[in-house]
Amino acid sequence: MAASDVRIKQVANELEGRLANDNGVPRNIRKGASDAVSLLLDNGKALDLRVSSAINVLADLSNDPNIPMESWSTIMQILSDLEVILKEVS
């Protein structure tokens, strides 16, 4: 397994643990986080496409006016991680 695949799995686990499965996070944010996880783990697509798609979903979530600050911080951290991964695989 490539190092980038391991990092993708770590990011997906963090998304699941900190956003997708947290009942204190609004439902639309949990849904978007789950969608991003599904995109990241879809091995039927190229890695750069999976990462770019997840970045787009999370960027849309970060602009939600009702997002709690701690969820926004988590999304921004994960976006940063995904940007680094995208630069490495491009």
N, C-alpha and C positions, 0 to 999 in steps of 0.2 A: 504494500500500500504506500502510495506516494505521500510525502510530507504535507502537500497541499490538501490531500484527502483527509488526513488526520486533523488538520486545522479546520477544515470545513465541518467535520463531525463535532469538534469542540465548540465551534460557533453555534451549530445547530442545537447542541445540548444546552448551551447557555441561553439561547433564545427560548427553548422549551421550558427550562427551569425558572428563568427570571421573568418571562412574559406570558408565554402561551398557557402555562398551567397555573398561573397565579390569579386566584379569584378576586384579588384586590385591584386588578387591572381591568379597565373597561372592556367590554365584550368585543368591540370592533378592533381594539389593539391586540387582544388575544388571537382573534381570527387572522389578522394580518401577520402576526408572528408565526402562527401555524402554517399559513400559506408560504411564508419565507422559508421555513424549515422544509416544507415539502419541495420547494424549488431547489434548495441547496442539496437535498438528498436524492434528487431525480437523476440517477446514473445514466439515463437514456439520452441526456443532452450533454453538450460540451461543458467543461468546467467553467470557462469564462462566461458562457451564456447563463449558467445557473447562478453564478455569483452576481452578474449584472442584473438579472431579474430580481434576485433577493434584495439587492441594493435599492432598486426602484420601489419595491413594495415598502421597505423600511423607510425610505426617504418620504414617501407619501404619508406614512404613519407619523413621522416626526413633525409634520406640518398640521396635525390635528389640533385644534384649539383646546380640546378637552382632555388632552393627554396629561397624566400626572407627571410632575417633574422627575421623579425617580425612574419612571418608565422612559421618559424622554432621554435621560442620561444614559440608560442602558442601551437604548436604540442608537444613540450617537457613538457609544463605545463600540458596539457591534458593527456599525457602519464603517468606522475607522478600521477595524480588523478586516472587514471584507474588502475595503479599498486596497489595503496592503496585499491581500491575497490576489486580487485582480491584477495589480501591477506585476506581481511575480509570475503569473501564468500567461500574461499577455506578451 
